[in-house]
């Protein structure tokens, strides 16, 4: 058996009463943690109708100088619990030598438009909305690039969104075209385990980014800022809490960070304290991304069924952060008939016109003219 790691994210399908509620958690409203698997099914069933040349998303990554591309390959519902998305990643833009490793000599070149594709699987739990990604040796797949991918192809959901909003008009709830599907980070389990090992907490900190949020911390100095001509939305704010020496405070700090991780506007977390040896330590989440380690018979030729079985075993562990199921507000769900040739043809024609009209890469925060009309 060989060790293998999976990155873990959550996938959400938010619905709101108003766009301003996107970062507000109020009783009676569906917040950003809402998850409805039919939206995922609809998105990828529509993607399956697209021609191969339209199925890619170009993404920009600061750690890679070359051009990067994510291509949708296939979507399969395995059973009531799991679905699998197959993607390809590519890096290209410069010539690369090809090496014959049996002779240990370089033999030939990849030109600047060629690449070596890597297959990456996204395994989604239909109950929890957890998304497990297999290894990407091109290092392209992450939370940001996945959100860019969903954002770029959000137009495949426009027909579904229109019908859903029409049928749920009486509830006052809406699906917004952005974000109709959102990928969120999950905390590293090591982060919380390391907090438990501290004997005291000297200092802890977090930053709040007010972009798109209405739930800014209600600190006393906010009124002073306002009187001085500042807006809390104009800058990111970091809070540090010092001089904590009580062992009991460790549980409070841990609970605080568990709550902050349910809000996308908080980041740059750290805890400073001392361990049992009296050594001072600073603990930070590992890139705010959770990894799960499993054992597989073969890691060079993955068996998806084997990976799913291992994920199933992980979810049996009693850990609220691994398999949190959010309470759903009752809605009237909409289902598109993908066996209807007219519906399929309309989706194909519309999506191809959108791709041809807007082939360039879009930032995940961009809003199209269609979005403006809708909202």
PAROLUM-266772 format. One record per atom (N, C-alpha, C): residue in one letter; x, y, z negated. Coordinates in steps of 0.1 Angstrom, whole numbers, plus 5000, padded with zeros to 4 digits. Atoms other than C-alpha are relative to their C-alpha. Example, Ala and Ser with C-alpha at 12.3 -4.5 7.8 and 13.67 -1.06 7.14 Angstrom:
2
A500949885000;A512349554922;A500950125000;S499149895000;S513749894929;S499250114992;
//
This chain:
375
X500849885000;X500050005000;X500950135000;X499249884999;X501250355008;X499250124996;X500749885005;X500450684992;X499650105011;X500549914990;X498350935012;X499250114993;X500749895006;X497051275004;X498950065009;X501149934992;X493751445015;X499850144994;X500449875005;X492951815012;X498550004999;X501450005002;X489551884998;X499550144999;X500749875000;X487252175004;X498549974997;X501450015000;X483552244999;X499450075013;X500649944988;X481252315029;X498650044996;X501249955005;X478252535023;X499250065012;X500949954989;X475152645044;X499150104993;X500749905009;X474052965025;X498750055007;X501349934996;X470553115027;X499750114990;X500249885009;X469553455013;X498750075002;X501149914998;X466753695007;X500450135008;X499549884993;X468953975020;X501549995001;X498650014998;X472454015033;X500850054988;X499249955012;X473454215002;X500149894989;X499950115010;X472753894982;X501049905002;X499050104996;X475553704999;X501049964989;X499050035010;X477853734969;X499350014986;X500749985012;X475153764942;X499349874996;X500750125005;X473853464921;X498950044991;X501249965008;X470353554909;X499049885000;X501050115001;X467753304897;X498950025010;X501149994991;X465153234923;X500550025014;X499549984987;X467453304952;X501049895003;X499050104996;X469653064972;X501350075001;X498849934999;X473153164966;X501049935010;X499050044990;X476353094986;X500349854998;X499750145002;X476552744971;X499049905006;X501150094994;X473452614989;X500649915010;X499450094990;X474152305010;X498849925006;X501050084993;X471852155036;X500649935011;X499250074990;X473351885057;X499450005014;X500649994987;X470851925085;X500750115009;X499349904993;X472752245094;X501249955006;X498850064995;X475952055098;X499749915012;X500450094989;X474251785119;X499650085013;X500549924989;X472652055141;X501250065007;X498849944994;X475952235146;X500849915009;X499250094992;X477951935157;X499349925011;X500850064989;X475151775177;X500050095012;X499949904989;X475152095197;X501450015006;X498650004995;X478952095200;X500249885009;X499850124992;X478751745214;X499550025014;X500649974987;X476751885243;X500950085009;X499149914993;X479552125253;X501049925009;X499050064992;X481952045281;X501450024993;X498850015007;X485451965270;X500850135001;X499249884999;X487052285283;X499550124992;X500549895008;X484852495261;X500149974985;X500150055014;X485452305228;X501150044991;X498949975008;X488552475215;X499950144994;X499949875006;X489352755192;X501450044997;X498749965002;X492552945192;X500150084987;X499949945014;X493753045157;X501450064999;X498749945003;X496653265144;X500449964986;X499550045013;X498753145115;X501450074998;X498849935003;X501453355098;X501349925000;X498850095001;X503853055093;X500349935013;X499750074987;X503752945129;X500150115011;X499849904989;X505153155158;X499349965013;X500650044987;X503652945185;X498550025000;X501550004999;X500052945198;X499449874993;X500650115007;X497752725178;X498649985004;X501350034995;X494552555189;X499449884993;X500950115006;X491752345173;X499049965010;X500950054990;X489752125197;X499049904993;X501050105005;X486451955187;X500049885010;X500050124992;X486451595199;X498749924999;X501250095002;X483551405183;X499450024986;X500749995013;X481051395155;X499249874998;X500750125002;X479651075140;X499449994986;X500650035013;X477151015111;X500349854997;X499750145004;X478550705094;X498949934994;X501250055007;X475650645070;X499450124993;X500749905007;X473450835046;X501050084991;X499149945010;X476550935025;X501150085007;X498849944994;X479251035051;X499850035015;X499949974986;X479851195084;X501450045003;X498649974996;X483151235103;X500150085012;X499749914989;X484351515125;X501449975005;X498750034994;X487251435149;X500550135007;X499449884994;X489451735158;X501449975005;X498650014995;X492751775177;X500650144997;X499249885002;X495352035168;X501250005009;X498849994991;X498052165191;X500750134997;X499149885001;X501052405189;X500750005014;X499349994987;X502452535222;X500450155002;X499649864997;X504052845237;X501550015003;X498550004997;X507752745240;X500449865004;X499550134996;X509752475256;X500649924989;X499550095010;X510652175235;X500749885006;X499350124995;X513151895241;X499349884995;X500650135003;X511851545242;X501249904997;X498950095004;X514051295224;X499649855000;X500250145000;X514350925231;X500849944988;X499450045012;X514950785196;X500749875000;X499450134999;X515950435207;X501550025005;X498749964995;X518950595226;X500650114993;X499549885008;X519250895203;X500550115009;X499649894991;X519451135233;X498750075004;X501149924996;X517251415245;X499849975015;X500350044986;X515451325277;X498750075004;X501149934995;X513151575293;X499650114991;X500549895008;X511151875280;X498550015001;X501349955000;X507751995271;X500050145004;X500049864997;X507052315289;X499150084991;X500749915009;X505452615272;X498549984999;X501450035001;X501952505280;X499649864996;X500250135004;X502352155268;X500249984985;X499950035015;X502052005233;X499849864997;X500350135005;X501751695213;X498850014990;X501249995008;X498251665199;X500049924988;X500250085012;X497451555164;X498549984998;X501450025004;X494151395155;X499850024985;X500349975014;X492651525123;X498549964998;X501450035003;X489451385107;X499550084988;X500749945011;X487051585085;X499049914996;X501050095006;X485151355063;X499150074990;X500949925007;X482051515049;X499049924992;X501050085008;X479951385020;X498750075001;X501349954997;X476351435029;X499250044987;X500749965013;X475251454992;X500650124993;X499449895007;X477751694978;X500550125008;X499449904992;X479051895007;X501550024997;X498550005001;X482651805000;X500649965014;X499450024988;X484951815030;X501549954998;X498650055002;X488151595030;X500750005014;X499350004987;X490751655057;X501249914999;X498850094999;X493351395068;X501250095003;X498849924997;X496951505074;X500050065014;X499849934987;X497651755101;X501550035001;X498649984999;X501251735111;X500450135007;X499849874994;X500852055131;X499850114990;X500249915011;X499952225098;X499150125004;X500949904996;X497052415114;X498750014992;X501350015007;X493952295095;X500250054986;X500149965014;X493252495064;X498650074999;X501349935002;X490252695049;X499850115010;X500149884991;X490953005070;X499749955015;X500250044986;X491252825104;X498749925002;X501350074999;X488152605097;X498950105000;X501049905000;X486152915089;X500050075014;X499949944986;X487453075122;X499349915010;X500650104991;X486352755140;X498550015000;X501449995002;X482852765126;X499450145004;X500549874996;X482553135131;X500050025015;X499949984985;X483653125168;X498949935007;X501150084993;X481052865176;X498750014993;X501349985007;X478252995154;X498850015009;X501249984990;X476153075185;X499349875003;X500750124997;X475352705189;X498849984990;X501150015010;X473052745158;X498950115002;X500949894999;X471253055171;X498549965001;X501450044998;X468152865182;X499449944987;X500450065013;X468052665150;X499750114990;X500149895010;X468452985129;X498750085003;X501249934996;X465653165148;X498849924995;X501150085004;X463252875142;X499949984985;X500050025014;X464252825106;X499550134993;X500549885006;X463753195097;X498550025003;X501449984997;X460353195115;X499249914990;X500850105008;X459152885095;X500150034985;X499849975014;X460453025062;X499850144997;X500349855002;X459253385066;X499350034987;X500849975012;X456853355037;X500949994987;X499150015012;X459653265013;X500950124999;X499149885000;X461553575022;X501549965002;X498650044999;X464753365027;X500450005015;X499549994986;X466953395058;X501349915001;X498750054997;X469753205074;X500750115008;X499349894992;X472353465086;X501049935009;X499150064990;X474353385117;X501550004995;X498750005006;X477453475097;X499950044985;X499550144998;X478053285075;X498949905000;X501050115000;X475653005086;X500749884994;X499250115006;X478452755076;X501250064994;X498949945006;X481152845052;X500949894992;X499150095006;X484252655040;X500650074988;X499549945012;X485352725004;X501149914994;X499050075007;X488452624984;X499549944987;X500350055013;X488252404954;X501350014991;X498849995008;X490552434924;X500949885000;X499150125002;X493652214921;X499749944986;X500250065013;X492951964894;X501250014991;X498849995008;X496551994883;X500050134992;X500149865006;X495852364874;X499349984986;X500850025012;X493252264848;X500749904990;X499350095008;X495251974835;X501250064993;X498949935006;X498252194829;X499650104989;X500549915010;X496152444810;X499849924987;X500350085012;X495152164786;X501349964992;X498850035006;X498852094779;X500650114992;X499549885008;X499452444764;X499649994986;X500449995014;X499552494727;X499450144997;X500649875001;X498652864731;X500050075013;X500049924988;X497853114757;X500450154996;X499549865003;X499853444757;X499350105009;X500649904990;X498353604788;X499349925011;X500650064988;X496053524817;X499550115008;X500349904991;X495053714847;X499249955012;X500650034988;X492853724878;X499850135008;X500349884992;X492153964907;X498649995006;X501449994994;X488754074921;X500150085013;X500149934987;X488254154958;X498650045002;X501449964999;X485054364961;X499449995014;X500650004986;X484654304999;X498849915000;X501350074998;X481054205006;X499349954987;X500650055012;X480254164969;X499250124992;X500749915008;X477754334946;X500249974985;X499950045014;X478754154914;X501450044994;X498749955005;X481854364906;X500050004984;X500050005015;X482954334869;X499650144995;X500549885006;X481254594848;X500950054989;X499149955010;X484254734830;X499750154997;X500349865004;X484055064811;X500650105008;X499349904992;X486555244833;X499450025014;X500649984986;X484355204864;X499350135001;X500749875000;X482355514854;X501150115002;X498949904999;X485655704850;X500550005015;X499650014986;X486755584885;X499050075009;X501149944991;X483455694900;X500150164998;X499949855003;X483756044883;X501250065007;X498749964994;X487256064898;X500049995015;X500150014986;X486056004933;X500449875006;X499750134995;X486955634936;X498849915001;X501050104999;X484755354947;X500649864997;X499550135004;X485155004932;X500249915013;X499950084988;X484854874968;X501350035008;X498949954992;X487955064980;X501349924998;X498850065003;X490554844964;X499849874992;X500050135008;X491354504949;X500650034986;X499749975014;X491654504912;X500549884992;X499450115008;X493854284889;X499850034985;X500249995014;X492954224853;X500949914992;X499150095008;X495454094827;X499550014985;X500550005014;X494453984792;X501249944992;X498750045008;X497353964766;X499749984985;X500050025015;X498153874730;X498949914995;X500950115004;X496153554728;X500949894993;X499250105007;X497553314701;X499249894994;X500850105006;X494653104691;X499849885009;X500150134992;X494652734703;X498649995006;X501450024995;X490852744706;X499850085013;X500249924989;X491153014732;X500349935013;X499650074988;X492652764757;X498749955007;X501250054994;X489252604762;X499250115006;X500849894994;X487652944768;X500650055013;X499449964987;X490253034794;X499749905011;X500350114990;X489752704812;X498650015005;X501449994996;X485952754812;X499950135009;X500149874992;X486453114825;X500449975015;X499550034986;X488552984855;X499149915008;X501050094994;X486052704862;X498850085006;X501149914996;X483352974865;X500550095012;X499549914990;X485553204886;X500149935013;X499850074988;X486152934911;X498749985008;X501350004992;X482452934920;X499750135007;X500249874993;X482853284932;X501250035009;X498949994990;X484853354964;X500850134998;X499349875001;X485853714953;X501150004990;X499050005010;X488253604926;X501249915004;X498950084996;X491753484932;X501350054992;X498749965006;X495453524922;X499949974984;X500250045014;X494753334889;X501449954995;X498850065007;X497553254864;X499750004985;X500150015015;X497853154828;X501549994995;X498750015006;X500953214807;X499949964986;X500150055014;X501453024775;X501349914997;X498950085004;X503752784756;X499549854999;X500350145001;X503852404757;X500449954986;X499850065013;X504352164728;X501550014996;X498649985003;X508152214731;X500450154997;X499849865002;X507752584726;X500550085012;X499549944988;X508752654762;X498950085007;X501049914993;X506952944780;X499849965014;X500450044986;X505152844812;X499050095006;X501049934992;X503253024839;X499349895009;X500750104992;X500552804855;X499150075011;X500849954989;X499052884889;X499349895008;X500650114991;X496652694912;X501049985012;X499250044989;X498452524941;X499350055013;X500649944988;X497352754970;X498549994999;X501550015001;X493752724956;X499549895008;X500550114992;X493452394974;X500249874993;X500050125007;X492652064959;X500649895009;X499550124993;X494551744970;X499649884992;X500350135006;X493451394963;X501049905005;X499150104996;X495951104964;X499449865000;X500650134999;X494850764976;X501149905005;X499150104995;X496550434985;X499449935012;X500550064988;X496150295020;X500949895005;X499250114995;X497349985038;X500950055011;X499349954988;X498450185069;X499850155001;X500249864999;X499050555071;X500350065014;X499749964986;X500250575107;X498949985009;X501250034992;X497050425121;X498849994990;X501050005011;X494250535097;X498849925004;X501350065000;X491250325091;X499050104993;X500949915006;X488450575085;X499149944990;X500850075010;X486350315068;X500749984987;X499250015012;X489250255044;X500150134992;X499949875006;X489650625037;X498750034993;X501349985006;X485850655031;X499849924987;X500250095012;X485950365006;X500850064989;X499249945011;X488750544987;X499450134995;X500749885004;X486850874987;X498849964991;X501150055008;X483850674974;X500449974985;X499550035013;X485950554945;X500450134992;X499749885007;X487150904937;X498850074995;X501249935004;X483651034935;X499349934988;X500650075012;X482750774908;X500650054987;X499349945011;X485150954885;X499150114994;X500949905006;X483151164860;X500750144999;X499449865000;X484351514869;X499150095007;X501049914994;X481951794875;X500550085011;X499549914989;X484251984898;X500249925013;X499850084989;X484651684921;X498749975008;X501250034994;X481051614928;X498850084995;X501149915005;X478951914918;X498950015010;X501249994991;X475451904933;X499250124995;X500749875003;X473752244934;X498549985001;X501550004999;X470052284927;X499650075012;X500549944987;X468252364960;X498750064998;X501449945000;X465352594964;X499349945012;X500850074990;X462552434983;X499850095013;X500249934987;X462452535020;X499349915010;X500550084989;X460852425052;X501149985010;X498950034992;X463552245071;X499649995015;X500250004986;X463852265109;X500949905007;X499250104993;X464951985132;X499950025015;X500049994986;X465952025168;X500049865006;X500150134994;X465151735191;X501149995011;X498950014990;X468451655209;X499849905010;X500350094989;X466751395230;X499150075010;X500749924990;X464751665247;X500950075010;X499149954989;X466451745280;X500050155001;X500249854999;X465052105281;X500850074989;X499249945012;X466452185246;X501549995002;X498550024998;X469852035254;X500550085012;X499649924989;X470052215288;X500150144996;X500049865005;X469152545271;X501350034992;X498949985009;X471852495245;X501350005008;X498850004991;X474452405272;X500250135007;X499949874992;X473652705294;X500450124991;X499849895009;X473552945264;X501550004995;X498750005006;X476752825248;X501150025010;X499049984990;X478752815280;X500150155004;X500049854997;X477653175288;X500750084989;X499449935011;X478753275253;X501549995001;X498650024999;X482153115257;X500750075011;X499449934988;X482753255292;X500050154998;X500049865002;X481753595280;X501050054989;X499249965012;X483853595248;X501149894998;X499050115001;X486853355254;X501050034989;X498949975008;X489153545232;X499849964985;X500150045014;X489853445196;X499450124991;X500749905009;X487653625170;X500449974986;X499750015014;X488553695134;X498749954993;X501250065006;X486153515110;X499150114994;X500849895005;X484953855097;X499350085011;X500749934989;X483953985131;X498649975001;X501450024998;X480354035138;X499650045014;X500349974986;X479054015174;X498850095001;X501149924997;X476454235190;X498749934997;X501250085003;X473953945187;X499750004985;X500250005015;X474553945149;X499450134996;X500549875004;X473854315147;X498550015003;X501450004996;X470554275165;X499249924991;X500850095009;X469553985143;X499950064986;X500049965014;X470454145110;X499450144999;
//
